[in-house]
Amino acid sequence: MTTALRPDVVLMDIRMPGMNGIQATTQITAAFSATRVLILTTYDLDEYALAGLKAGASGFLLKDAPPAELLTAIRTVAAGEAALAPATTRRLISHFVPLIGDPDQQQYKEEVLEQLTDRERTVFTLIAAGHSNREIASQLHLSEGTVKVHVGRILAKLGLRDRVQAVILAYESGLITPGN
């Protein structure tokens, strides 16, 4: 279906007949880099969220989310940003906190971040803290278009697919910490 229609966003369930949603997400994101996947499931399990994000999903939302929240998530993912259920975000952060202490990984991540200019590092930190392009623009007195350019350059320089991966890298590198 994705091959024929080439959608901007695919709503993916975890459990499906034939192939599970994680496998399907892996195949879709590998074959169609412009197609974003939003996992929509009844299973609020960390292992599904982590596996889905690792497979390339741009979001993870529960099926009991209000319709307005679902529409916002679809639009957010279509715009190249990330959408995660709040409870999932909190739990995912707790999974990554232990990784921050690994000195070898820390050094590698710091070296990767050295590629960023001071302004890009500031924007990257604000992205990782969960700010939208509009919020970043307002805070830094920039246009939204300028922020979009910075975000695109940051993702390209760091080899990241989307804002979810940017948040993960920011936590892994120690650039930001929970509650910061």
KEKOLNU-979703 format. One line per 8 residues: number of its first residue (from 1); their letters; for each residue x, y, z of N, C-alpha, C. Coordinates in pm, 1 decimal, m for minus. Example, Ala and Ser with C-alpha at 12.3 -4.5 7.8 and 13.67 -1.06 7.14 Angstrom:
! residues 2
1> as> 1319.0:m569.0:780.0:1230.0:m450.0:780.0:1320.0:m330.0:780.0  1285.0:m225.0:708.0:1367.0:m106.0:714.0:1290.0:3.0:787.0
This chain:
! residues 180
1> mttalrpd> 81.1:m117.8:0.0:0.0:0.0:0.0:86.8:126.0:0.0  190.6:127.5:83.7:279.6:243.6:90.2:350.3:263.6:m43.1  388.3:155.8:m108.3:457.5:164.9:m236.3:370.5:234.3:m339.7  244.0:199.5:m345.1:154.3:256.4:m444.9:112.5:398.8:m411.4  82.7:426.5:m284.8:26.1:555.6:m246.8:128.5:659.9:m202.8  242.7:615.2:m152.1:348.1:704.2:m101.3:292.0:813.1:m8.6  231.5:771.7:101.1:170.5:869.6:191.6:275.4:950.1:267.8  234.9:1067.2:316.5:322.5:1148.5:400.7:334.3:1085.6:538.7
9> vvlmdirm> 221.0:1032.4:589.6:217.0:972.8:722.8:142.4:839.5:715.9  198.5:740.2:783.1:133.5:610.2:797.5:97.0:593.4:945.1  m30.1:563.3:972.4:m71.4:527.8:1108.0:m50.9:378.0:1121.0  31.4:337.8:1216.3:72.8:197.6:1227.9:27.5:139.2:1360.6  m30.6:22.0:1354.8:m63.7:m52.5:1476.2:52.8:m146.2:1506.2  66.4:m188.2:1629.8:174.2:m279.4:1668.2:142.3:m422.6:1626.8  25.1:m468.2:1663.0:m13.0:m607.0:1634.0:m104.8:m611.7:1513.2  m54.2:m679.2:1409.8:m130.4:m694.5:1285.8:m108.1:m836.4:1234.8
17> pgmngiqa> m200.4:m887.0:1155.6:m179.2:m1020.8:1098.6:m68.9:m1016.2:992.1  7.6:m1120.8:984.8:111.4:m1131.4:882.8:244.1:m1071.8:923.8  246.9:m942.7:952.2:370.2:m873.2:988.8:336.2:m776.7:1101.9  421.4:m772.7:1203.7:390.4:m679.5:1312.7:428.1:m536.9:1273.0  379.1:m440.5:1348.4:398.6:m300.5:1316.1:542.3:m253.4:1322.2  621.8:m316.4:1407.4:763.4:m278.7:1416.6:835.2:m317.9:1287.5  811.1:m440.0:1241.2:872.7:m484.5:1115.8:827.5:m397.1:998.7  698.8:m366.3:994.6:645.6:m283.1:886.7:706.3:m142.9:891.8
25> ttqitaaf> 720.9:m88.9:1011.0:780.5:44.0:1026.5:924.4:44.2:975.9  999.6:m58.3:1010.8:1138.1:m69.9:964.0:1143.2:m68.9:811.9  1056.8:m147.7:748.4:1055.8:m155.0:602.6:1013.9:m23.3:538.4  912.0:40.4:594.0:862.4:166.3:537.5:967.0:275.7:549.0  1025.0:291.7:667.7:1121.5:400.7:686.6:1250.4:376.6:608.5  1284.6:251.2:585.4:1404.2:221.5:505.7:1380.1:248.7:357.0  1261.5:216.8:309.7:1232.2:229.7:167.1:1181.6:368.4:127.1  1117.3:437.2:219.5:1054.3:565.5:187.0:1092.2:670.0:292.0
33> satrvlil> 1205.2:734.0:272.9:1255.7:825.5:375.3:1163.4:944.8:399.0  1081.2:981.6:302.7:990.9:1095.1:320.3:862.9:1057.5:395.0  835.0:928.9:405.8:714.3:884.0:474.9:741.3:872.0:623.0  658.4:934.5:702.4:669.6:929.7:848.5:571.1:827.3:902.1  609.9:761.9:1009.8:524.3:661.2:1072.2:485.7:707.7:1212.1  356.7:704.9:1239.3:303.3:734.1:1372.5:240.8:605.4:1423.1  299.8:549.6:1527.7:245.3:426.7:1585.5:127.0:464.7:1673.5  14.4:401.5:1646.6:m109.5:425.9:1719.3:m155.0:290.5:1772.2
41> ttydldey> m149.7:273.3:1903.5:m172.1:141.2:1959.8:m246.4:146.6:2092.6  m299.4:32.7:2133.1:m362.4:21.2:2264.8:m261.5:m24.4:2368.6  m142.9:m64.5:2324.4:m42.5:m122.1:2413.1:55.2:m15.4:2461.8  38.5:30.6:2582.6:124.5:133.5:2641.0:243.6:65.5:2709.8  329.2:4.6:2627.8:444.2:m69.1:2679.1:573.4:m5.3:2629.8  667.6:11.8:2721.7:795.5:74.2:2687.5:866.4:1.6:2574.2  861.9:m131.4:2578.1:934.8:m205.0:2474.7:878.1:m179.3:2335.6  747.1:m156.9:2324.1:688.7:m123.8:2194.2:729.7:16.6:2150.9
49> alaglkag> 726.0:110.9:2243.9:765.3:248.6:2210.5:911.4:252.7:2167.4  999.0:189.9:2243.8:1141.4:189.8:2210.6:1168.2:120.1:2077.9  1105.5:5.8:2058.0:1125.2:m68.2:1932.8:1072.5:11.3:1814.2  958.4:75.7:1831.5:901.1:155.1:1723.5:989.4:272.5:1686.1  1040.6:343.7:1786.0:1128.6:457.7:1759.1:1259.5:411.4:1696.6  1311.4:300.2:1745.8:1434.7:245.0:1688.6:1411.9:203.3:1542.4  1291.0:157.4:1512.3:1257.4:116.5:1375.7:1238.1:236.3:1283.0  1234.3:357.1:1341.3:1223.2:477.0:1258.5:1092.6:552.6:1272.3
57> asgfllkd> 1004.0:508.7:1360.8:878.0:580.9:1379.4:905.6:721.7:1430.2  822.5:814.5:1389.4:835.6:953.9:1433.5:743.4:984.4:1550.1  663.0:886.9:1588.8:573.4:911.2:1700.1:512.2:784.5:1754.3  459.2:797.1:1874.7:397.1:684.3:1945.0:281.9:742.2:2025.8  161.3:699.1:1995.0:42.6:752.8:2060.0:m53.0:638.7:2089.9  m127.5:653.7:2197.7:m224.1:551.5:2235.1:m356.8:576.7:2165.6  m428.1:467.8:2135.5:m554.5:478.3:2064.1:m661.8:550.2:2144.1  m645.7:560.6:2274.8:m746.7:630.8:2353.4:m721.1:781.6:2360.2
65> appaellt> m625.0:829.6:2281.8:m597.6:974.0:2276.9:m720.2:1044.6:2218.5  m752.0:1161.8:2269.1:m865.3:1237.4:2213.9:m842.6:1267.9:2065.4  m949.7:1278.9:1987.1:m934.9:1305.7:1843.0:m849.2:1428.3:1812.0  m864.0:1533.7:1889.7:m783.9:1654.3:1864.5:m634.9:1626.0:1883.6  m600.7:1545.7:1983.5:m460.9:1509.6:2007.2:m407.6:1424.1:1892.6  m488.9:1333.5:1840.7:m449.1:1250.1:1727.4:m423.0:1337.9:1604.3  m512.6:1431.7:1575.5:m492.9:1520.7:1461.0:m365.7:1603.7:1476.2  m342.6:1654.5:1595.8:m221.4:1731.8:1621.8:m97.8:1644.7:1599.9
73> airtvaag> m102.8:1521.3:1648.5:10.8:1429.6:1631.4:36.6:1400.9:1483.8  m67.8:1378.7:1407.2:m51.8:1351.9:1263.5:12.6:1472.3:1195.2  m37.1:1591.0:1225.7:18.7:1712.9:1164.9:164.2:1734.6:1208.6  192.1:1707.5:1333.5:327.1:1724.6:1386.7:424.5:1630.2:1316.2  386.3:1504.4:1304.9:471.6:1404.9:1238.4:487.5:1438.5:1090.2  379.4:1481.5:1026.2:386.1:1518.9:884.1:482.7:1634.9:862.1  495.7:1722.0:962.4:586.5:1836.8:953.0:731.7:1798.4:983.9  756.0:1670.2:1010.9:892.0:1625.0:1037.2:932.7:1631.0:1182.4
81> eaalapat> 836.8:1656.1:1269.2:866.2:1661.7:1410.8:818.7:1533.7:1477.9  835.0:1525.7:1608.0:801.6:1403.9:1681.3:675.8:1423.7:1764.2  604.0:1315.2:1783.9:484.4:1318.7:1867.8:485.6:1194.9:1956.4  491.2:1217.4:2085.6:490.2:1106.7:2180.5:385.9:1132.4:2287.3  320.7:1025.5:2328.7:228.9:1036.7:2440.9:309.0:1083.7:2562.3  256.6:1178.7:2640.3:332.9:1233.3:2753.5:386.7:1127.4:2849.9  305.5:1029.4:2884.7:351.9:925.9:2977.6:466.2:845.6:2915.2  459.7:823.3:2786.0:564.3:750.7:2714.6:693.9:831.5:2716.3
89> trrlishf> 684.2:960.9:2694.1:802.0:1047.0:2695.7:873.4:1038.5:2830.2  796.4:1047.9:2936.8:854.6:1043.0:3071.2:927.7:909.9:3093.2  866.8:801.3:3052.7:930.4:670.3:3072.4:1052.8:653.0:2983.4  1047.4:701.3:2859.4:1161.7:689.3:2769.6:1282.6:764.8:2823.6  1258.1:882.3:2878.1:1368.0:958.9:2936.5:1436.0:876.9:3045.6  1356.7:811.4:3127.4:1416.0:732.0:3235.1:1498.6:615.8:3180.8  1466.2:566.5:3062.1:1545.5:460.0:3000.3:1682.5:510.9:2955.7  1688.7:637.6:2912.0:1811.8:689.7:2855.5:1904.4:752.6:2957.8
97> vpligdpd> 1853.5:788.5:3071.8:1937.5:850.3:3174.4:2058.2:763.2:3209.2  2043.0:631.4:3226.9:2161.2:549.9:3258.8:2268.9:551.2:3149.5  2232.4:577.8:3026.7:2329.5:580.4:2917.4:2422.3:701.0:2925.1  2376.8:805.1:2991.3:2453.8:928.7:2996.1:2588.5:908.9:3065.4  2594.9:817.4:3160.2:2716.9:797.5:3236.4:2827.3:722.4:3165.7  2806.5:666.4:3048.6:2905.8:588.1:2976.4:3011.6:681.8:2916.9  3136.6:681.6:2969.8:3238.5:778.0:2925.6:3272.9:767.3:2777.8  3283.8:645.4:2723.6:3318.0:630.8:2582.2:3208.6:689.0:2494.1
105> qqqykeev> 3084.8:654.2:2526.3:2971.9:705.0:2448.9:2961.6:857.1:2466.9  2985.4:904.7:2587.8:2980.3:1047.8:2616.9:3080.8:1123.5:2530.2  3203.7:1074.8:2522.7:3307.9:1140.5:2443.1:3269.1:1144.1:2296.5  3217.8:1031.9:2245.5:3175.3:1024.8:2105.3:3065.4:1127.0:2078.0  2965.5:1131.9:2164.6:2853.0:1223.6:2145.0:2898.7:1368.6:2153.3  2991.8:1399.3:2243.6:3044.1:1535.7:2253.8:3116.6:1574.6:2125.5  3192.7:1482.3:2068.5:3262.6:1509.2:1943.5:3163.6:1534.6:1830.4  3055.0:1458.6:1827.9:2951.9:1478.2:1726.0:2891.8:1617.2:1740.1
113> leqltdre> 2863.6:1659.3:1863.7:2801.4:1789.0:1887.3:2894.8:1906.1:1854.9  3026.2:1881.7:1852.4:3121.7:1987.6:1819.2:3104.6:2037.5:1676.2  3034.2:1961.6:1593.4:3008.2:2002.3:1455.5:2913.8:2122.0:1448.5  2839.2:2146.4:1555.4:2737.5:2251.5:1555.8:2797.9:2388.0:1588.5  2743.8:2491.2:1523.4:2780.2:2628.1:1560.1:2715.2:2659.1:1695.1  2753.5:2770.9:1755.8:2693.8:2808.8:1884.0:2542.6:2825.2:1871.0  2496.4:2890.2:1763.7:2352.9:2911.2:1743.9:2281.7:2776.9:1724.6  2341.7:2686.4:1644.7:2281.1:2554.5:1624.1:2273.9:2476.7:1754.9
121> rtvftlia> 2375.1:2489.4:1837.2:2374.8:2420.1:1967.3:2261.9:2474.8:2055.0  2240.9:2604.8:2051.4:2131.3:2665.6:2128.1:1997.5:2613.7:2078.0  1978.7:2611.9:1946.9:1853.9:2561.2:1888.7:1838.0:2413.7:1921.1  1946.3:2337.7:1910.8:1943.1:2194.5:1942.0:1898.4:2170.8:2086.3  1950.8:2249.8:2177.9:1912.8:2237.3:2318.9:1764.5:2266.4:2337.8  1714.2:2367.1:2268.4:1571.6:2401.0:2279.2:1483.0:2292.8:2215.7  1529.5:2234.4:2106.2:1456.4:2121.8:2046.1:1448.3:2008.1:2147.1  1562.0:1975.7:2206.3:1568.9:1864.4:2300.9:1483.6:1888.8:2424.4
129> aghsnrei> 1462.5:2014.9:2457.4:1377.7:2048.0:2571.7:1229.9:2046.1:2534.3  1199.3:2015.5:2407.6:1060.9:1998.3:2365.6:994.7:2121.6:2307.7  1072.5:2223.9:2273.1:1013.8:2346.4:2218.2:983.8:2331.5:2068.9  874.2:2390.5:2025.2:837.1:2392.4:1883.3:919.8:2497.8:1810.8  916.5:2493.7:1678.5:988.1:2595.2:1600.1:937.7:2735.4:1634.7  808.2:2749.6:1651.4:750.0:2879.7:1684.9:803.7:2929.4:1819.5  808.5:2840.4:1919.0:858.4:2878.3:2050.8:1006.3:2916.1:2046.1  1083.4:2839.7:1969.6:1226.4:2868.9:1955.6:1244.9:3004.4:1887.8
137> asqlhlse> 1168.8:3028.9:1782.3:1177.4:3156.1:1710.8:1147.6:3272.8:1804.4  1043.6:3258.3:1883.0:1006.1:3364.4:1976.4:1115.2:3387.3:2080.9  1167.5:3279.8:2135.7:1268.5:3290.0:2241.1:1399.3:3350.2:2191.5  1437.0:3315.9:2067.5:1565.1:3362.7:2013.5:1550.8:3485.0:1922.6  1427.9:3535.6:1909.1:1400.7:3652.6:1825.3:1442.4:3627.7:1680.6  1398.8:3513.0:1628.6:1425.1:3474.0:1490.7:1292.2:3448.9:1421.4  1294.4:3438.5:1289.9:1172.9:3398.9:1217.9:1160.4:3246.1:1226.7  1039.3:3197.9:1209.6:1019.1:3052.4:1209.3:1096.0:2988.0:1095.2
145> gtvkvhvg> 1104.8:3057.3:981.8:1180.1:3004.9:867.5:1326.9:2986.1:899.8  1383.7:3081.9:971.7:1524.3:3070.7:1012.2:1543.5:2952.1:1106.0  1450.1:2934.1:1198.1:1458.8:2820.2:1289.9:1450.8:2690.0:1210.9  1361.1:2682.4:1112.6:1349.3:2561.0:1029.8:1480.9:2529.9:959.8  1547.6:2634.3:909.9:1677.4:2615.9:844.7:1777.6:2559.3:944.7  1781.6:2617.7:1065.2:1873.1:2567.7:1168.8:1842.2:2421.0:1201.7  1714.1:2388.4:1218.0:1675.4:2251.1:1251.3:1720.6:2155.9:1140.6  1697.4:2193.7:1016.5:1740.0:2109.4:903.9:1890.6:2086.5:901.9
153> rilaklgl> 1966.0:2192.4:927.4:2112.9:2180.1:929.7:2159.1:2093.1:1045.6  2095.2:2110.4:1160.6:2131.9:2030.7:1278.5:2109.4:1883.1:1249.7  1991.3:1849.8:1198.4:1960.1:1709.5:1170.2:2057.1:1652.6:1066.7  2087.9:1731.8:963.9:2180.4:1684.7:859.9:2321.7:1665.4:915.3  2372.3:1763.7:989.6:2507.6:1754.2:1044.5:2523.2:1635.4:1138.5  2418.2:1608.8:1216.5:2426.9:1501.9:1315.8:2378.1:1367.7:1262.6  2332.4:1365.4:1137.4:2285.5:1240.8:1076.6:2159.9:1186.6:1142.5  2069.8:1276.9:1178.3:1947.2:1237.9:1247.9:1828.3:1248.0:1154.0
161> rdrvqavi> 1730.4:1160.5:1176.0:1611.3:1157.4:1091.5:1508.8:1261.9:1133.1  1491.8:1280.4:1264.0:1386.0:1369.9:1311.2:1415.3:1417.1:1452.6  1320.4:1490.3:1510.0:1338.3:1549.8:1642.0:1345.8:1443.9:1751.7  1282.0:1330.5:1733.2:1290.4:1224.3:1834.5:1435.3:1181.7:1850.9  1502.3:1157.5:1740.4:1642.3:1117.7:1746.9:1728.2:1229.9:1804.0  1691.5:1354.9:1778.2:1765.8:1467.9:1834.2:1754.1:1469.7:1986.3  1634.5:1445.2:2037.2:1614.0:1442.2:2182.8:1696.5:1329.7:2244.8  1693.4:1214.4:2182.6:1769.5:1100.4:2234.3:1918.2:1134.5:2238.7
169> layesgli> 1970.8:1191.5:2129.8:2112.9:1228.8:2126.5:2145.3:1332.6:2234.0  2057.8:1428.3:2253.6:2082.2:1532.2:2355.0:2091.1:1471.6:2493.9  2005.9:1374.1:2523.6:2012.1:1308.1:2654.6:2134.2:1217.6:2663.7  2161.6:1142.8:2558.0:2276.7:1052.5:2560.7:2407.1:1128.8:2577.4  2415.3:1245.8:2518.4:2539.6:1322.5:2524.6:2552.3:1400.9:2654.4  2444.5:1409.3:2730.3:2447.5:1486.3:2853.5:2425.3:1635.0:2830.9  2395.0:1674.1:2705.6:2368.7:1814.8:2676.1:2251.9:1864.4:2761.7  2150.4:1781.3:2776.7:2042.3:1812.2:2869.2:2018.0:1690.2:2957.7
177> tpgn> 1960.9:1713.7:3071.5:1931.2:1608.0:3165.4:1786.4:1621.2:3209.7  1725.8:1515.4:3260.9:1586.8:1524.6:3304.5:1569.1:1637.9:3405.3  1463.5:1714.7:3385.5:1436.1:1826.8:3472.7:1512.3:1952.5:3435.9  1598.3:1943.7:3334.9:1680.8:2057.9:3293.0:1610.4:2129.9:3180.2
